[in-house]
Amino acid sequence: MEPFYFKSYNRTVGIAHDVNELEKEIERLGKEDPACVEWHLEEGHIVAWLNYIGERGLAEMLRGVSDVKESLARIREFKALKSRQRKKTRYYNI
């Protein structure tokens, strides 16, 4: 699958291959170039990429979000929910 490329004008300023890397890049770029992250969020690029890689739940959680801090909070919430779900599945499948 293709990674997500954060672009600022004609330069690639970040790359994410999965949700964990997406979170790290949004956090880093949120400090270095928040306008870049906001633009990708506003234009729906991140949501489209998440759908492409099969992360439809997170894509839905980020739909309409344009704020860097809000996007990070939702990504972390998604990861926490997914982690709890995995633990519950393991517990009940014993």
All heavy atoms as an XYZ file, in Angstrom:
786
protein
N       0.836     -1.193      0.000
C       0.000      0.000      0.000
C       0.870      1.241      0.000
O       1.948      1.229      0.581
C      -0.907      0.005      1.225
C      -2.144     -0.834      1.035
S      -3.308     -0.586      2.346
C      -3.139     -2.164      3.147
N       0.339      2.251     -0.606
C       1.060      3.527     -0.671
C       1.039      4.227      0.689
O      -0.005      4.259      1.342
C       0.409      4.452     -1.702
C       0.707      4.089     -3.119
C       2.166      4.306     -3.476
O       2.714      5.377     -3.187
O       2.751      3.374     -4.048
N       2.146      4.815      1.104
C       2.157      5.593      2.348
C       1.466      6.937      2.127
O       1.160      7.323      1.000
C       3.649      5.789      2.628
C       4.304      5.687      1.303
C       3.465      4.731      0.487
N       1.238      7.639      3.221
C       0.689      8.992      3.130
C       1.864      9.966      3.128
O       2.738      9.886      3.986
C      -0.238      9.315      4.306
C      -0.870     10.657      4.166
C      -1.975     10.825      3.348
C      -0.328     11.764      4.806
C      -2.547     12.079      3.179
C      -0.897     13.015      4.639
C      -2.001     13.173      3.829
N       1.866     10.858      2.164
C       2.922     11.861      2.058
C       2.378     13.210      2.484
O       1.426     13.713      1.891
C       3.431     11.963      0.611
C       4.133     10.729      0.134
C       3.452      9.769     -0.608
C       5.474     10.508      0.427
C       4.093      8.625     -1.049
C       6.109      9.357     -0.009
C       5.421      8.425     -0.743
O       6.057      7.287     -1.173
N       2.971     13.768      3.540
C       2.648     15.136      3.932
C       3.463     16.050      3.037
O       4.689     15.970      3.020
C       3.035     15.392      5.398
C       2.116     14.744      6.388
C       2.374     13.481      6.867
C       0.989     15.411      6.840
C       1.534     12.881      7.791
C       0.147     14.834      7.773
C       0.421     13.562      8.250
N       2.772     16.886      2.292
C       3.462     17.802      1.390
C       3.170     19.233      1.784
O       2.040     19.579      2.105
C       3.041     17.553     -0.053
C       3.474     16.175     -0.518
C       3.451     16.060     -1.991
C       4.023     14.695     -2.354
N       4.491     14.608     -3.678
N       4.200     20.029      1.757
C       4.094     21.460      1.982
C       4.625     22.117      0.720
O       5.822     22.071      0.444
C       4.909     21.858      3.213
O       4.711     23.221      3.520
N       3.708     22.637     -0.046
C       4.011     23.144     -1.391
C       4.555     21.976     -2.204
O       3.882     20.967     -2.305
C       4.925     24.361     -1.333
C       4.262     25.486     -0.560
C       4.557     25.713      0.782
C       3.307     26.284     -1.175
C       3.924     26.722      1.485
C       2.661     27.296     -0.460
C       2.975     27.503      0.866
O       2.330     28.475      1.572
N       5.714     22.034     -2.759
C       6.221     20.929     -3.584
C       7.177     20.011     -2.842
O       7.792     19.149     -3.451
C       6.908     21.479     -4.847
C       5.910     22.091     -5.791
O       4.761     21.671     -5.837
N       6.329     23.090     -6.545
N       7.309     20.209     -1.536
C       8.239     19.412     -0.734
C       7.499     18.358      0.074
O       6.467     18.649      0.672
C       8.956     20.314      0.269
C      10.235     20.891     -0.162
C      10.897     21.759      0.902
N      10.033     22.264      1.944
C      10.223     22.054      3.254
N      11.245     21.364      3.680
N       9.397     22.566      4.139
N       8.049     17.163      0.151
C       7.526     16.150      1.060
C       8.164     16.401      2.422
O       9.386     16.387      2.544
C       7.860     14.733      0.561
O       7.243     14.549     -0.714
C       7.364     13.675      1.521
N       7.324     16.652      3.431
C       7.840     16.985      4.764
C       7.587     15.877      5.781
O       8.035     15.967      6.924
C       7.260     18.328      5.271
C       7.761     19.479      4.422
C       5.740     18.303      5.311
N       6.849     14.830      5.371
C       6.586     13.718      6.273
C       5.964     12.558      5.526
O       5.341     12.750      4.489
N       6.157     11.357      6.074
C       5.613     10.143      5.465
C       5.078      9.253      6.587
O       5.721      9.092      7.619
C       6.687      9.368      4.676
C       7.251     10.222      3.551
C       6.117      8.064      4.116
C       8.418      9.590      2.817
N       3.897      8.667      6.337
C       3.315      7.718      7.291
C       2.899      6.464      6.544
O       2.280      6.542      5.485
C       2.107      8.341      7.984
N       3.250      5.314      7.112
C       2.891      4.027      6.516
C       1.729      3.360      7.240
O       1.139      2.419      6.720
C       4.099      3.082      6.528
C       5.219      3.560      5.674
N       6.193      4.415      6.149
C       5.500      3.334      4.375
C       7.043      4.671      5.168
N       6.646      4.038      4.081
N       1.437      3.805      8.463
C       0.358      3.213      9.254
C      -0.139      4.250     10.267
O       0.333      5.388     10.283
C       0.834      1.939      9.959
C       2.050      2.161     10.867
O       2.234      3.270     11.404
O       2.830      1.205     11.041
N      -1.092      3.859     11.089
C      -1.708      4.780     12.040
C      -0.691      5.292     13.058
O      -0.704      6.482     13.411
C      -2.912      4.112     12.750
C      -3.443      4.981     13.872
C      -4.018      3.815     11.748
N       0.211      4.437     13.521
C       1.213      4.871     14.500
C       2.119      5.951     13.919
O       2.401      6.960     14.575
C       2.051      3.694     14.996
C       1.248      2.756     15.855
O       0.360      3.172     16.591
N       1.538      1.473     15.756
N       2.569      5.742     12.688
C       3.421      6.747     12.045
C       2.633      8.016     11.744
O       3.178      9.116     11.834
C       4.038      6.183     10.765
C       5.107      5.148     11.032
C       5.742      4.608      9.755
O       5.518      5.175      8.662
O       6.480      3.610      9.858
N       1.352      7.874     11.395
C       0.510      9.040     11.148
C       0.443      9.906     12.403
O       0.610     11.126     12.343
C      -0.889      8.605     10.725
C      -1.876      9.736     10.431
C      -1.483     10.478      9.156
C      -3.294      9.181     10.320
N       0.223      9.270     13.534
C       0.165      9.993     14.802
C       1.485     10.732     15.068
O       1.486     11.917     15.416
C      -0.122      9.024     15.952
C      -0.125      9.688     17.310
C      -0.243      8.702     18.456
O      -0.099      7.471     18.244
O      -0.455      9.174     19.587
N       2.598     10.060     14.890
C       3.907     10.675     15.145
C       4.173     11.850     14.204
O       4.683     12.894     14.619
C       5.023      9.634     15.016
C       5.037      8.631     16.142
C       6.069      7.550     15.930
C       5.942      6.489     17.011
N       6.666      5.285     16.710
N       3.817     11.678     12.929
C       4.044     12.760     11.960
C       3.138     13.950     12.222
O       3.573     15.095     12.114
C       3.856     12.246     10.524
C       4.982     11.364     10.048
C       6.313     12.085     10.024
O       6.586     12.837      9.080
O       7.091     11.898     10.985
N       1.886     13.698     12.587
C       0.987     14.809     12.907
C       1.491     15.546     14.134
O       1.477     16.781     14.173
C      -0.469     14.320     13.092
C      -1.053     13.915     11.738
C      -1.333     15.403     13.745
C      -2.452     13.332     11.802
N       1.973     14.805     15.122
C       2.515     15.440     16.330
C       3.744     16.291     15.985
O       3.854     17.448     16.390
C       2.870     14.374     17.367
C       3.313     14.968     18.688
C       3.476     13.901     19.761
O       3.593     12.706     19.439
O       3.496     14.305     20.934
N       4.658     15.726     15.209
C       5.882     16.453     14.832
C       5.560     17.663     13.962
O       5.991     18.779     14.249
C       6.829     15.507     14.081
C       8.148     16.160     13.662
C       9.026     15.193     12.890
N       8.484     14.814     11.599
C       8.574     15.578     10.503
N       9.169     16.753     10.542
N       8.065     15.155      9.358
N       4.789     17.433     12.919
C       4.472     18.533     12.005
C       3.546     19.564     12.649
O       3.554     20.730     12.249
C       3.843     17.990     10.718
C       4.807     17.240      9.820
C       4.059     16.508      8.715
C       5.846     18.186      9.227
N       2.774     19.138     13.640
C       1.924     20.077     14.370
C       2.749     21.152     15.065
O       2.285     22.272     15.267
N       3.992     20.807     15.383
C       4.908     21.774     15.998
C       5.702     22.531     14.947
O       5.954     23.727     15.089
C       5.872     21.053     16.941
C       5.193     20.405     18.124
C       6.154     19.548     18.917
C       5.402     18.772     19.981
N       6.151     17.647     20.479
N       6.116     21.830     13.886
C       6.985     22.427     12.868
C       6.235     23.143     11.747
O       6.693     24.162     11.238
C       7.868     21.338     12.237
C       8.847     20.721     13.193
C       9.630     19.565     12.569
O       9.615     19.410     11.333
O      10.258     18.813     13.328
N       5.107     22.580     11.333
C       4.363     23.122     10.194
C       2.873     22.796     10.339
O       2.319     22.009      9.563
C       4.915     22.531      8.887
C       4.382     23.209      7.642
O       3.513     24.093      7.756
O       4.837     22.843      6.539
N       2.212     23.393     11.340
C       0.805     23.051     11.584
C      -0.103     23.332     10.387
O      -1.076     22.614     10.164
C       0.418     23.896     12.799
C       1.466     24.933     12.919
C       2.703     24.392     12.280
N       0.217     24.334      9.594
C      -0.617     24.654      8.428
C      -0.642     23.493      7.437
O      -1.668     23.245      6.786
C      -0.121     25.926      7.754
N       0.448     22.766      7.332
C       0.519     21.604      6.444
C      -0.479     20.542      6.893
O      -1.260     20.024      6.086
C       1.940     21.041      6.441
S       2.124     19.459      5.589
N      -0.464     20.219      8.173
C      -1.375     19.200      8.707
C      -2.820     19.660      8.550
O      -3.684     18.904      8.105
C      -1.064     18.891     10.192
C      -2.057     17.876     10.748
C       0.356     18.389     10.359
N      -3.081     20.903      8.912
C      -4.438     21.438      8.812
C      -4.947     21.373      7.375
O      -6.106     21.022      7.142
C      -4.487     22.873      9.340
C      -4.283     22.941     10.838
C      -3.959     24.335     11.352
O      -3.854     25.285     10.542
O      -3.815     24.464     12.582
N      -4.094     21.684      6.407
C      -4.496     21.651      5.010
C      -4.877     20.230      4.587
O      -5.921     20.015      3.958
C      -3.375     22.200      4.112
C      -3.775     22.259      2.677
C      -4.606     23.158      2.088
C      -3.373     21.348      1.655
N      -4.738     22.878      0.750
C      -3.985     21.765      0.442
C      -2.541     20.237      1.622
C      -3.805     21.105     -0.758
C      -2.362     19.575      0.418
C      -2.990     20.011     -0.748
N      -4.042     19.248      4.953
C      -4.339     17.860      4.592
C      -5.629     17.378      5.267
O      -6.394     16.611      4.673
C      -3.174     16.941      4.951
C      -2.029     17.022      3.991
N      -2.133     16.613      2.679
C      -0.751     17.461      4.143
C      -0.974     16.786      2.062
N      -0.115     17.311      2.940
N      -5.862     17.822      6.499
C      -7.103     17.461      7.188
C      -8.304     18.116      6.511
O      -9.299     17.448      6.210
C      -7.039     17.876      8.665
C      -6.142     17.036      9.577
C      -5.902     17.754     10.895
C      -6.749     15.661      9.819
N      -8.220     19.414      6.263
C      -9.331     20.157      5.657
C      -9.697     19.624      4.275
O     -10.872     19.559      3.913
C      -8.986     21.644      5.552
C      -8.976     22.361      6.870
C      -8.373     23.754      6.798
O      -8.008     24.215      5.693
O      -8.258     24.379      7.866
N      -8.707     19.245      3.514
C      -8.941     18.759      2.149
C      -9.388     17.296      2.113
O      -9.731     16.781      1.054
C      -7.666     18.923      1.307
C      -7.278     20.366      1.080
C      -8.325     21.144      0.300
O      -8.841     20.616     -0.708
O      -8.632     22.282      0.699
N      -9.364     16.626      3.275
C      -9.809     15.237      3.346
C      -8.787     14.217      2.868
O      -9.111     13.042      2.691
N      -7.547     14.657      2.693
C      -6.505     13.746      2.206
C      -6.230     12.613      3.193
O      -6.071     11.456      2.789
C      -5.203     14.504      1.932
C      -5.351     15.586      0.923
N      -4.521     16.684      0.901
C      -6.224     15.762     -0.098
C      -4.876     17.477     -0.091
N      -5.915     16.941     -0.706
N      -6.161     12.958      4.476
C      -5.857     11.946      5.496
C      -7.012     10.963      5.621
O      -6.802      9.745      5.694
C      -5.500     12.611      6.842
C      -4.172     13.387      6.690
C      -5.418     11.586      7.969
C      -3.785     14.252      7.866
N      -8.241     11.463      5.611
C      -9.417     10.591      5.679
C      -9.441      9.635      4.483
O      -9.681      8.437      4.635
C     -10.713     11.435      5.765
C     -11.950     10.570      5.535
C     -10.803     12.134      7.115
N      -9.172     10.155      3.300
C      -9.160      9.306      2.092
C      -8.089      8.231      2.201
O      -8.324      7.059      1.853
C      -8.932     10.167      0.848
N      -6.908      8.594      2.689
C      -5.819      7.619      2.825
C      -6.177      6.551      3.861
O      -5.929      5.362      3.646
C      -4.523      8.329      3.198
C      -3.383      7.392      3.394
C      -2.679      6.733      2.432
C      -2.810      6.985      4.643
N      -1.703      5.947      3.000
C      -1.760      6.086      4.360
C      -3.075      7.306      5.969
C      -0.987      5.499      5.355
C      -2.305      6.721      6.965
C      -1.269      5.828      6.659
N      -6.773      6.964      4.970
C      -7.171      5.991      5.992
C      -8.191      4.996      5.429
O      -8.116      3.802      5.708
C      -7.727      6.705      7.227
C      -6.677      7.401      8.087
C      -7.340      8.343      9.076
C      -5.797      6.386      8.804
N      -9.129      5.478      4.642
C     -10.076      4.566      3.981
C      -9.331      3.623      3.052
O      -9.620      2.425      3.005
C     -11.141      5.351      3.217
C     -12.243      5.841      4.126
O     -12.728      5.109      4.981
N     -12.643      7.081      3.944
N      -8.369      4.138      2.325
C      -7.566      3.340      1.390
C      -6.836      2.199      2.099
O      -6.771      1.080      1.590
C      -6.581      4.258      0.661
C      -5.456      3.553     -0.050
C      -5.674      2.821     -1.214
C      -4.154      3.634      0.444
C      -4.636      2.179     -1.867
C      -3.106      3.000     -0.202
C      -3.350      2.269     -1.359
O      -2.318      1.632     -1.989
N      -6.296      2.470      3.301
C      -5.549      1.426      4.020
C      -6.460      0.563      4.897
O      -5.985     -0.297      5.622
C      -4.361      1.990      4.836
C      -4.821      2.876      5.994
C      -3.379      2.707      3.928
C      -3.735      3.185      7.014
N      -7.761      0.816      4.843
C      -8.711     -0.024      5.573
C      -9.016      0.409      6.987
O      -9.659     -0.318      7.739
N      -8.592      1.601      7.371
C      -8.857      2.116      8.722
C     -10.099      3.013      8.686
O     -10.058      4.199      8.976
C      -7.649      2.880      9.261
C      -6.444      2.016      9.525
C      -6.612      1.067     10.706
O      -7.651      1.125     11.409
O      -5.699      0.252     10.930
N     -11.239      2.397      8.334
C     -12.468      3.156      8.145
C     -12.989      3.799      9.431
O     -13.567      4.875      9.397
C     -13.528      2.277      7.509
C     -13.228      2.011      6.049
C     -14.079      0.920      5.441
N     -13.774      0.665      4.042
C     -12.665      0.131      3.574
N     -11.694     -0.174      4.399
N     -12.481     -0.075      2.288
N     -12.787      3.135     10.556
C     -13.234      3.687     11.845
C     -12.534      4.995     12.162
O     -13.175      5.980     12.533
N     -11.230      5.008     12.014
C     -10.468      6.232     12.278
C     -10.782      7.288     11.234
O     -10.892      8.472     11.551
C      -8.965      5.951     12.318
C      -8.069      7.155     12.597
C      -8.459      7.870     13.895
C      -6.611      6.730     12.630
N     -10.962      6.868      9.997
C     -11.320      7.825      8.944
C     -12.608      8.551      9.317
O     -12.708      9.776      9.192
C     -11.480      7.105      7.602
N     -13.571      7.803      9.818
C     -14.850      8.409     10.211
C     -14.660      9.357     11.403
O     -15.271     10.416     11.460
C     -15.864      7.310     10.542
C     -17.276      7.780     10.615
C     -17.772      8.481      9.350
O     -17.449      8.034      8.236
O     -18.461      9.498      9.487
N     -13.791      8.973     12.332
C     -13.534      9.827     13.505
C     -12.857     11.140     13.115
O     -13.012     12.142     13.797
C     -12.679      9.075     14.531
C     -13.413      7.962     15.247
S     -12.343      7.031     16.371
C     -12.200      8.177     17.744
N     -12.082     11.124     12.023
C     -11.358     12.337     11.607
C     -12.116     13.156     10.561
O     -11.693     14.262     10.229
C      -9.978     11.967     11.069
C      -8.973     11.478     12.096
C      -7.650     11.131     11.430
C      -8.749     12.516     13.181
N     -13.228     12.630     10.074
C     -14.006     13.355      9.067
C     -14.460     14.703      9.636
O     -15.028     14.776     10.713
C     -15.223     12.533      8.649
C     -15.978     13.108      7.475
C     -17.071     12.191      6.983
N     -16.657     10.815      6.758
C     -15.969     10.388      5.692
N     -15.610     11.242      4.762
N     -15.643      9.123      5.568
N     -14.128     15.766      8.934
C     -14.534     17.112      9.355
C     -13.598     17.775     10.364
O     -13.807     18.926     10.731
N     -12.577     17.073     10.810
C     -11.623     17.637     11.774
C     -10.537     18.374     11.003
O      -9.995     17.863     10.031
C     -10.989     16.520     12.641
C      -9.892     17.078     13.533
C     -12.058     15.831     13.463
N     -10.225     19.601     11.454
C      -9.146     20.355     10.805
C      -8.102     20.853     11.798
O      -7.102     21.429     11.400
C      -9.724     21.537     10.010
O     -10.412     22.405     10.882
N      -8.325     20.606     13.070
C      -7.411     21.061     14.112
C      -6.402     19.960     14.453
O      -6.779     18.796     14.636
C      -8.219     21.435     15.365
C      -7.345     21.917     16.484
O      -6.820     23.043     16.389
O      -7.169     21.150     17.467
N      -5.138     20.336     14.541
C      -4.064     19.375     14.817
C      -4.285     18.669     16.149
O      -4.224     17.434     16.229
C      -2.679     20.070     14.798
C      -1.583     19.113     15.229
C      -2.382     20.628     13.421
N      -4.539     19.427     17.209
C      -4.710     18.826     18.538
C      -5.922     17.906     18.590
O      -5.877     16.839     19.200
C      -4.813     19.916     19.603
C      -3.499     20.625     19.850
C      -3.627     21.680     20.916
C      -2.295     22.391     21.090
N      -2.374     23.490     22.044
N      -6.998     18.325     17.953
C      -8.202     17.490     17.921
C      -7.940     16.192     17.159
O      -8.379     15.121     17.568
C      -9.360     18.251     17.281
C     -10.657     17.475     17.213
C     -11.265     17.156     18.573
O     -10.972     17.865     19.553
O     -12.022     16.174     18.655
N      -7.204     16.277     16.061
C      -6.899     15.064     15.286
C      -6.045     14.102     16.112
O      -6.290     12.890     16.108
C      -6.216     15.406     13.957
O      -4.924     15.922     14.152
N      -5.065     14.631     16.828
C      -4.231     13.773     17.682
C      -5.065     13.123     18.784
O      -4.894     11.935     19.068
C      -3.090     14.581     18.302
C      -1.907     14.864     17.388
C      -0.952     15.848     18.049
C      -1.185     13.581     17.013
N      -5.957     13.883     19.392
C      -6.812     13.336     20.451
C      -7.678     12.204     19.912
O      -7.831     11.157     20.553
C      -7.692     14.438     21.046
N      -8.216     12.371     18.706
C      -9.077     11.339     18.123
C      -8.276     10.107     17.701
O      -8.749      8.981     17.845
C      -9.861     11.904     16.951
C     -10.908     12.898     17.429
C     -11.786     13.378     16.332
N     -12.674     14.416     16.819
C     -13.825     14.716     16.262
N     -14.231     14.062     15.194
N     -14.570     15.685     16.746
N      -7.075     10.309     17.198
C      -6.226      9.168     16.840
C      -5.890      8.372     18.094
O      -5.959      7.140     18.094
C      -4.934      9.634     16.128
C      -5.264     10.177     14.733
C      -3.921      8.495     16.034
C      -4.116     10.908     14.064
N      -5.555      9.059     19.168
C      -5.204      8.370     20.422
C      -6.417      7.657     21.010
O      -6.292      6.550     21.542
C      -4.585      9.367     21.395
C      -3.215      9.787     20.910
C      -2.603     10.896     21.699
N      -1.295     11.206     21.131
C      -0.733     12.395     21.162
N      -1.343     13.412     21.755
N       0.452     12.586     20.616
N      -7.579      8.279     20.901
C      -8.812      7.638     21.369
C      -9.081      6.370     20.547
O      -9.416      5.317     21.094
C      -9.979      8.610     21.231
C     -11.316      8.021     21.643
C     -12.471      8.970     21.403
O     -12.255     10.103     20.925
O     -13.612      8.558     21.676
N      -8.919      6.456     19.244
C      -9.113      5.308     18.366
C      -8.164      4.177     18.734
O      -8.572      3.016     18.842
C      -8.896      5.732     16.903
C      -8.905      4.593     15.940
C     -10.098      4.038     15.502
C      -7.713      4.063     15.461
C     -10.105      2.977     14.609
C      -7.717      3.008     14.567
C      -8.918      2.462     14.146
N      -6.899      4.495     18.944
C      -5.912      3.469     19.292
C      -6.241      2.826     20.637
O      -6.099      1.613     20.797
C      -4.509      4.074     19.304
C      -3.987      4.355     17.903
C      -2.685      5.108     17.906
C      -1.585      4.386     18.636
N      -0.301      5.108     18.594
N      -6.707      3.624     21.597
C      -7.075      3.092     22.911
C      -8.286      2.163     22.790
O      -8.304      1.074     23.388
C      -7.373      4.232     23.882
N      -9.274      2.563     22.009
C     -10.458      1.716     21.798
C     -10.077      0.410     21.115
O     -10.552     -0.662     21.500
C     -11.495      2.459     20.956
C     -12.220      3.619     21.629
C     -13.020      4.412     20.607
C     -13.109      3.115     22.749
N      -9.216      0.497     20.123
C      -8.773     -0.693     19.389
C      -7.992     -1.632     20.313
O      -8.164     -2.840     20.252
C      -7.909     -0.262     18.208
C      -7.875     -1.246     17.093
C      -7.229     -0.637     15.866
C      -7.220     -1.598     14.727
N      -6.639     -1.055     13.522
N      -7.167     -1.060     21.170
C      -6.382     -1.855     22.113
C      -7.293     -2.569     23.114
O      -7.110     -3.752     23.388
C      -5.397     -0.949     22.852
O      -4.709     -1.670     23.836
N      -8.280     -1.851     23.628
C      -9.230     -2.465     24.576
C     -10.019     -3.577     23.893
O     -10.277     -4.613     24.485
C     -10.180     -1.420     25.141
C      -9.607     -0.656     26.303
C     -10.683      0.139     26.972
N     -11.085      1.228     26.092
C     -10.889      2.512     26.335
N     -10.324      2.885     27.456
N     -11.275      3.420     25.483
N     -10.384     -3.353     22.648
C     -11.141     -4.344     21.896
C     -10.318     -5.621     21.708
O     -10.829     -6.725     21.852
C     -11.546     -3.761     20.546
C     -12.549     -4.575     19.791
C     -12.973     -3.879     18.519
O     -12.152     -3.239     17.860
N     -14.229     -3.983     18.188
N      -9.025     -5.462     21.400
C      -8.143     -6.625     21.238
C      -8.019     -7.396     22.542
O      -8.064     -8.622     22.556
C      -6.759     -6.190     20.763
C      -6.604     -6.203     19.277
C      -5.158     -6.008     18.921
N      -4.701     -4.757     19.509
C      -4.274     -3.714     18.832
N      -4.163     -3.775     17.552
N      -3.914     -2.612     19.434
N      -7.860     -6.671     23.653
C      -7.728     -7.335     24.954
C      -9.001     -8.102     25.291
O      -8.946     -9.221     25.782
C      -7.415     -6.310     26.043
C      -6.005     -5.787     25.983
C      -5.765     -4.752     27.047
C      -4.384     -4.150     26.892
N      -4.143     -3.043     27.805
N     -10.150     -7.492     25.029
C     -11.426     -8.136     25.315
C     -11.587     -9.384     24.459
O     -12.012    -10.424     24.933
C     -12.569     -7.150     25.028
C     -13.883     -7.544     25.661
C     -14.976     -6.551     25.322
C     -14.859     -5.315     26.158
N     -15.985     -4.395     25.977
N     -11.200     -9.309     23.193
C     -11.298    -10.449     22.289
C     -10.406    -11.582     22.774
O     -10.826    -12.742     22.808
C     -10.907    -10.040     20.850
O     -11.775     -8.996     20.436
C     -11.018    -11.204     19.898
N      -9.186    -11.258     23.175
C      -8.268    -12.290     23.686
C      -8.827    -12.933     24.943
O      -8.750    -14.127     25.131
C      -6.902    -11.689     23.995
C      -5.952    -11.771     22.839
C      -4.598    -11.347     23.242
N      -4.645     -9.869     23.307
C      -3.709     -9.098     23.780
N      -2.624     -9.609     24.264
N      -3.844     -7.814     23.786
N      -9.415    -12.119     25.839
C      -9.951    -12.621     27.102
C     -11.089    -13.600     26.865
O     -11.150    -14.660     27.451
C     -10.421    -11.445     27.958
C     -11.061    -11.873     29.246
C     -10.293    -12.284     30.330
C     -12.454    -11.883     29.380
C     -10.892    -12.687     31.518
C     -13.057    -12.278     30.554
C     -12.267    -12.671     31.609
O     -12.857    -13.077     32.773
N     -11.994    -13.265     25.978
C     -13.166    -14.102     25.743
C     -12.894    -15.282     24.824
O     -13.701    -16.198     24.744
C     -14.337    -13.266     25.208
C     -14.909    -12.360     26.266
C     -14.786    -10.993     26.178
C     -15.554    -12.902     27.375
C     -15.321    -10.161     27.162
C     -16.071    -12.083     28.368
C     -15.954    -10.729     28.251
O     -16.457     -9.912     29.211
N     -11.782    -15.288     24.102
C     -11.454    -16.410     23.234
C     -10.621    -17.477     23.924
O     -10.205    -18.426     23.288
C     -10.710    -15.901     21.980
C     -11.664    -15.243     21.029
O     -12.860    -15.495     21.065
N     -11.136    -14.393     20.176
N     -10.368    -17.319     25.195
C      -9.528    -18.305     25.929
C     -10.304    -19.567     26.174
O     -11.435    -19.668     26.342
C      -9.028    -17.710     27.275
C      -8.063    -16.590     26.953
C      -8.388    -18.768     28.132
C      -7.529    -15.867     28.143
